[in-house]
């Protein structure tokens, strides 16, 4: 049964057409994600569906009697009561039903000698009791506490007045009230903001089991992967609907793009073929051939021309360390740090080896960024030692981009750090991060958070460091840019230590996770999914497998070694591929020189160029062999 049908929806603000011909449908029980770059109209669409804005054109069909609930990004709380009082008011209809039940009990007691009245009242009582139970009459307290606990509210906070809550707490309260109202169509605009990982896991489980239809805007790809069964993408004001979660959407989107590109190219070839035939017919300049040409021209005019598929621009780059580190990259022993009598960590030890990708997770304020800054030497330690191994070159990504000079232009900010580079090379590097034309002359202060992040990534790429310390690197980046960053980091042959709340990012990058909690620090081998599995597994799982702990540990070490070998092979493959391209360009240049007759006026120079050409061909063959060996080895992994 269709709960929501949107057809040809359009919306403009002045001359800016934000939405055009938006069309999609949701079945009852669907959990749909709306995705697209910032400013593409996602929130505008949801506000129209919530009847807070109106569309210029199109239609919206909603199932009769469907109750809609909407969570905006910015809360609009007007209430001044406490958390518990306001959430209890959600069940006011239940309390009225309870009052009516008490009245019926009294009336039944009075009419026990009147069989007809007694039966009528008893039937009413039975129906109302069933409705009371269905509405949560016996479970409203547990429902409230369950939602509050799930969204991170402690029991001592239940009596907090709403006007004393922080922005994040107000958003979580609004979400709690909406979940308790249980609308048939639940619309959520960025519900994962202000939620820690434990709360996100709870919300994902809650929405997965939700009986109604869910429509959600989110940049959290892990959330979309685990909650949604359909994705609506908004691109250039138009919508595309895909069945499946976020990962399925990404695969289908690429397949659709390739299919459309093939269809477009085939049509272009056919158009060229027909135009060539028409041109030949007209060349004959006979009545019969002219009629044939005109007939084909009319057929071409009637042809529905396909638009060339255009994919949104995405950054493209790779991290290439200029040298290898020693096997031991970082050794931390007995590290302790406190602020104003609050101990962040005590006796913390860590050993990171070459090629490892380590993710640090934990709630806000637990000390993750503090740990990174201590590793950088920006903060002192109360106790313990920090030492780096041989040939370590550290590159640091600061989520706040505090090292960027707001008064410089984008070009000067990068060029001043690499003054030996030619301006064309600096602009080429910035072009990889979508800074083209006059974009490079923008002052840093005028850039958005995502644009400043791209400047910082440009600098990090050009440094060619072999150890990357990354503090929330996906913050402010759009989804496509995050995908490209993840691909670059996954292929990075060096070592990564990153702080992140982005679970999708952690899943793709990490091979070890450090979890920081108030009661201590725990380490897990594997990515985020493996971390969850191990954290939630019963303690007896190892015994149930029939393997000793020694056997399990050996398997873990083999898995880790395989991952490290694969990363090294990818790095070798990528380096060989880049070298092949450079060598082919060199050979093309030499071939151009050899085809110039003037070269042979100087026999000695001609012999030199021919020798260089022969040597380059041999080097190219060797590079191809190296690339093929790495590619074949990767295929066996």
N, C-alpha and C positions, 0 to 999 in steps of 0.2 A: 504493500500500500504506500503510495506516494504521500509524504508529509509536507514537502515543499517543492514547488516548481517555479523556477525563475526563467523568464523568456524575454530575450532581446532587450534587456534592461540597459538604459543609458543615463548618464548624469554628467552635466557640465557645470563648471564654475567660471562664468564669463566666457572667454574664448577657449578656455582649457577644458577639453573633453576628457574627463577622467575615466569614465566607464562607457563602453560602447558595445552593444549587443552581447551583454552577459547572459549566458544561458546554461543552466544546470538543474539537476533534480536530485532530491534526497528521498530515499525510502525510509519508512518508519524503522527506527533503530540504527540508522546509519550514523557513523562518527566521521564527519568530514573535516578536513583541514583546508584552510584557504592560505595559499602561499603566493609570493611574488616579491619583487624588490620594493624597498621603502618608497612610499609615495605613489604606488601603482593603483591605489583605490580600495584596498582591502577593508579598512575601517569605514570608508564611505559606504561600501556595499552593505556592511553589517548594520550600520545605522539606518539605512533604508529598510532593511528587513525588519528592524526593530521599531519601525514607524517613527523614528526620530528625525529623519530626513525624507524627502520625496524624490522619486525618480522623474526624469524628464520624459522618458518613453519606456515602453515595455510593460510587462505584467508580472505579478507575484501571486501565485495560487497556494494557499495554505489550507490544510485539511480543516474541516469544520470543527469548531470547538477546541482547536489546538491551543494550549497555553504556552506562551513564549516567555523566556527569561533571558535577560541580556546583562553581561558583565562588561562594562567599558574599561578602557585602559586607565582613565582617570576617575577616581571614585567621586560620587556626588552625595556623600552622607549628609543628612540633615538632622538625624536623630542625636539626642544627647543622653540617652539612658546608658545602662551598662551593657556589656557584651551579652551576658546571660539574659537580661530583661528583653533586649531587642530580638534575640533569637527565639526566646520563648513565645514572643508575640506571633511568630510564624504559625504556631499551633493554636491560635485563638479560635478558629473554627472547630478544632477538636475539643477545646474546653467548653464551647457552647453545646456541642453534642453531648458532652459528659453531664452538663447541667440538665439537658433535656432527658437524659437517661435517668437521672435522679428523680425528675418530675414524674416520668412514666412509672418508676418503681412505686412512688407514692400513690399514683392513680390506680395502678394494678391492685395495690393493697386495699384501696377503698372499694374497688369494683369486684372483689373476689366472689361476691354473692350474685353478680349479674353475669351469667355465662357469655352472652353475646358481647357485652362491653369488654369483659375480661379477655376474650379471644382476640378482639380487635386491637386492644392495647398490647397484648402479648406479641402479636404479629409485628406491630410497630416497633416494639422493644427489640425483637430479634433482628429486624432489618437495620435498625439504628446501631445495634451492638456490632453487627458485621461491618457497617460503614465506619464505625468508631475504631474498630481494630485495624481496618484497611488504611485508615488515615493516620495511624500511629498512636492511637490512644493509650496503648500499653507500653509503647517504646519511645515516646518522644524525648524523655530525658537521655536515654542511651544514644539516640540519634544525634542529639545536640553535642553530647560529650564526645561521641565518636568522630564527628566532623571537626570539632574544635581541636581535639588531640591530633587528628590526621593533618590538620593545617598548621600545626606547630604552636598552638596556644596551651600554656600551662594552666593547671587548675587555679593557681593564685591570680591569674589574669582574668578570670571569668567575671569578676566584679569591677573591672576597669571601666570607667566612663568612656564612651566612644570618642569624645572630644579630646581625650588625652593620648590617643593612639598615634603612632607614627604613620607615615604614608604607606609603608609596606604592610603594617598591621591592619590599617583600614581596608586595604585591598583584599587581604585575606579574610577579614570579617565579611565584607560584601560577598565574596565567593562562598563563604560558609552559609550565609543566609540564602543565597541562590540555590545551593545544593539541597538545602533543607526544604525549599519550596517545591523542588522536583518538577520543573516545567516539562511539558511534552517536547518542546524544542529549546534546548539549552545552547545559547550563543555566548561564546567567550572570546574576548579580545585580549590576547597576550596574557592568559591566566598564569603562566609559569614565571612571570616577573615576581621578584621578591620571595621566591620559594627555594629552600635548600633541597639537597638531593633526596633526603628521606621524605620530605613533604611531596616532592615531585613523584616519587615512587608510589606514595599513597594515592595521590590524585589520579595517576595513570590507572591504577587498579580500580579506583572508584568509577572513573569514566568508562573503562572497559566493560564494567558490569552494569552501567546505567541503562535503564529500561527505555528511556526516551531517545530522541534524536539529538545529536551533538554537532554543532558547527563551531569550529575553533580557528582563530588566527594565532599562529605561533611561529617563531623562528627556531624553536627548540626541535631539532630534527629527530632526536632520540624519542622525545614525547610524541611527535607525529608518527614515528615508526611503530610505537607500541600502543597507540590509542586509535589511530584512524584506519578506516577501511576504504576510504575514497579521498582523493585530493582534487581540489579545484585551484588551478593556477591562473593568475591574472597576468597577462603579458600585453603590453601596449594597449591597455584598456579592454582587451578581449579575454574571454575565459576558455579554458580547456579543462575537461573533467577526465580523471584517470581513476580506475578501480584499483584498490590496493593501498598499501601504506606508503611512506615517503620513499623508501628504497625502491619499491616497485614503480612508483611515479617517475623517479629519476631514470630508470631503465627504459620505461615506456616512452618518456619524453624524447630520449635520444633516438629510439627506434622510429618514432613518428617523424622526427626531424630528418633522419636519413631517408625514410620512405618519401617524404615530400620533396626532398632535394633531388632524389632520383627521378620522380615524376616530373619535376620542373625541368631538369636537364633533358629528359627524353622529349618533352614537349618543345623545348627550344630547338633541339635537333630536327624535329619534324617541321617546325616553322621554317627553319633555314632551308630544309630540303624543298618544301613547297615554294618558297620564294625563289629558289634557284630554278625550279621548273617553270614558274611564271615568267622569270626573266628570259629563259630560253624561248618560250612560246612567243613572247613579245618581239624577240629578235627576228623571228621568221617573218613578222609583219604581214601575215596572211589573215584573211577573215576568220577562217576556221581556228587558227592558233590563237588569235586575239580573243575569240569567244571562249576557248578553253582556259586562257589566262584569267579572263574575267570571272569565269565559274569558280576557279580555284581561289581567286581573291575573295569572292563572296563567302566561300567555305571558311577561309582564314578569318574573315571578319566575324563570322558566327561562332568561331571557336572561343570557348571560355578560357581566357588566359589565366594561368596559374601565377600567383605571386611568388617571387623567389623567397624561400624560407630564410628568415633572419633570426639568428640566435643572439640573445642579449650578450653584450660584450662581457668577458670575464678576464680577470687577471691571469697571467700565465708566466711562470717562472720556476726556477729550481734553486735549491741551496747546494753549493758545491764547495766543500772544504778545500783549502789550498794545501793542507798537509794532514797526515794521520797523527792521532795521539798515541801515547803508550797504552798498554792494556788497562792499566788502572787510571781512571780519569778523576775520580773524587773520593776522598776518604774523610769521613766525619766521625769523630769519636767523642762520646760523653758530652754532647752539646747541650747547653742550658741557656734559657733566656726568660727574664721576668720583666714586667712593667708595672710599677706602682703596686707591688706585692701580689700581682697576678702572674702566676707561672704559666708561660705558653708551652714550653717543653723542657724536660729535664732528663739528662742522660741519654740524649738521642744520638744514635750512631747510624751511619749509612755508608755503603760502599757501592759506587757506580763504576761499571766497566765500560770499555769502549763499545760504542754502537748501541747501548741500551737507550730505551725511550721510557722515561719515568714520569708518571703523572702524580701530582700531589693534590689530594682532595680533602674536603672537610668543611664545616660550617664557617660562615663569616666570623671574623674576629679570632679565629683559632690560632693564627700565626703563620699562615702559608706564605704570604708576601714577605713577612718578617724573615722567614727562613731564607727566601731567595735573596733578600737584601744582605743578609749575613754572609751568604755564599759569595756575593759580589764584593764584600768588604765595606759596604755602606753603613752597616750597623755592627756594633761591638757585641761580643758574646760574653756571658757571665762566667761560663766555664766550658771546657772542651777544646778540641782542635779541629781545624778545617784545613785540608791540604789538597792541592791539585797535582795530577801526575805530569808526565813529560809532554812537551809540545802542545799544551792545552791553550787554545785560542777561544776566549769566551765572547759570545754575542748575546746581547740582552734585549728583549722586547718588553717595554714598559707599557702596561695597558693604558696609562694616562698620558703617554707620550710627553712626559715632563721635560725631556731633554731637547725637544724641538724648540727653536727660537721663533716666537710668534711674529716677530718683525721681519723675518726673512721671507723671500719667495720660496716656492717649492723647489725651483731649480737651484737657487743659491744654497738652500739648506742641505741639499744632497751634494752639490758640487764642492762646497767648502769643506766637506768631510773627505772628499776624494779629489784634491786639486790636481793630481797628476793625470786624471782622465780628460779626454777631449769632451767638449760640450756636446757633440753629437752622440757620444757614447752614454753620457749622463742622461740626455733626453731619450735615448733609446731604452735605457733601463726604466725610466719613469713611464715610458710608453707601455711597457709590459704591465704596469699597474694603472693603466687607463688615464694617465696624465699626458694629454696630447695638445698640440697647438699652443694656444695662449693659456691653457690650464697651468702650465709650469710657472707662469708669472703671478699666480695668485699668492697673496700673503698667507702664511700658515694660520694666522688668527681667523681667517675667513672660512677655513675648511671645516667640514663636518667631522664627527668622530671617526666615521669610516674612512674618510679621505686622509685624515691624519694617520690612521692606522696603516694605510697603504704607503704613505711616505716612510714611516718607520720600517715597514717590511722591505721597501726598496733599499734602504740603508743597510739593513741586516743582510740582504742578499748579496750586496756588493762587498761586504766585509770578508766573505768566504771563511767564516769561523768554523771550527770543528766541534764546538760544544755550544749548544743554544739553551739559554735560560729564558723561558717564555712565561710571562705573567698575563693570563687571560688573553691569548692571541686572537681568539675569534670574536671578541667583543667588538661591536659596531660593524663587523663585516656582514655583507649579505650572504645568502645561502650559497650562491654559485662561487663567490670568492672564498668562502670557507672550504668548499669542496676542492678548489685548486690548491689552497694552502695545505690541506690535508694530504693531497697527492704529493706535493713537494716535500713535505716532512716525512711521509712514509718512504719516499725514495732516498731520503737523506742518509748518507753513510756514516755520519757522525753521531754524537750523543745528544740527547734532548732531556732536559728536566723542565717540566711545565706545570704551572698552576692553572687549573681550569675547572669551570662549572659545566662546561659543554660536554655532556656524556657521549654524544655521537662522535665528537672530536676525540675524546679519550678512547673510545672503542676502536677507532681506526689507527690511533697513533701509539698508544701505550703498550708496553710488554711487561711493565711492573707498576703497581699502584701503591702509593703511600697514603694511608688514611690517617688524618690528624683529628682526634676527638679529645674532649676535656679529660677523659680518663686515660689518655695515652696515645701512642702512635703504633699502628699495625701495618705490616707490609704484605702485599698479595702479588703473586706472580700471575701475569696475564693482563687482558684488557678489562674494560668496564663490565661486560657481561660475565666474564669469568670471575671477576671480583664479587659481583652480586651472588653468583652461584656458590662461591666458596663461603661468603659471609653468611648466607642464609642456610647453608647445608648443615645437617646435624653433625655433631662431633664424631659420630660413629661411622660416617660415610667411608672413611679410608678402610676401616675394618671390614665393611660389607663387601668391598670390592675383591676381597680375598688376597690383597697385596700387602706386603709389609710397608712400613713407612719409608724404609730405605729404598725399596723398589719405586715407590711413588716419587720420592725425591729425585732419583736417577732419571725417571721419565720427564720430570719437570726440567731438569738440567738439559736433557736432550732436546726438548721442545724449545727451550730458550736458545740453545746453540743453533738449531735449525732456523729460528727467526733471525738470529744475527747473521748467519751465512746467507740467508735470502736477501737481507738488506745490503750486505756487501756485494752480492752478485748484481743486485739492481743498480748499485752505485757504479760498478764496473761496466755494466751494460750501457748505462746512460752516458758515462764518460767516453766509452768507445764510440757510441752513436754520435756524440757531439764532435769527437775528433774526426770521424768519417766525413761529416759535413764540412768541417774546416779543410780537410785534405782534398775533398772533391772540388771545393772552391779554388784551392791553390792549383790543382791540375787544370781546371778550366781556364785560369789565368795564364798558365804556361802554354796551353794549347792555343790560346789567342795570340800569344807572342810568337809561337812557332809558325802560325799561319800568316804572319806579317813578312812580306818579301824583304823588307829593309833589314831584318835581323841577319840575313845571310850575307849582307855586305861586310859583316864582321865575323869571319869564320870562327874565331876563338870564342866570341860571345855566343854564337849559335851552338857550338859544342857544349858550352857551359849550361845553356838553357836545356839542351837535349838531355844532358846528364841529370840535371835537376828534375826533369820530367820523368825519366826512368826511375830515379830514386823515389819520387813521390808516388809513382804507381806501385812500387814494391811496398812502400809504407802503407798505402791504402789497402793492399791485399792483406797485410798483417793485421791492420785494424779491423777489417771485415772478419778475419778469423777469430780475433778476440771477442768481437761483438757476437758472432755466431756461437762461440763456446759458452759465453755468459747466458745467451738466450736459451740455448739447449739445456744448460744446467738449471735455469729457472723453470723450464718446462718439466723437469724431473722432480721439482720440489713438491 
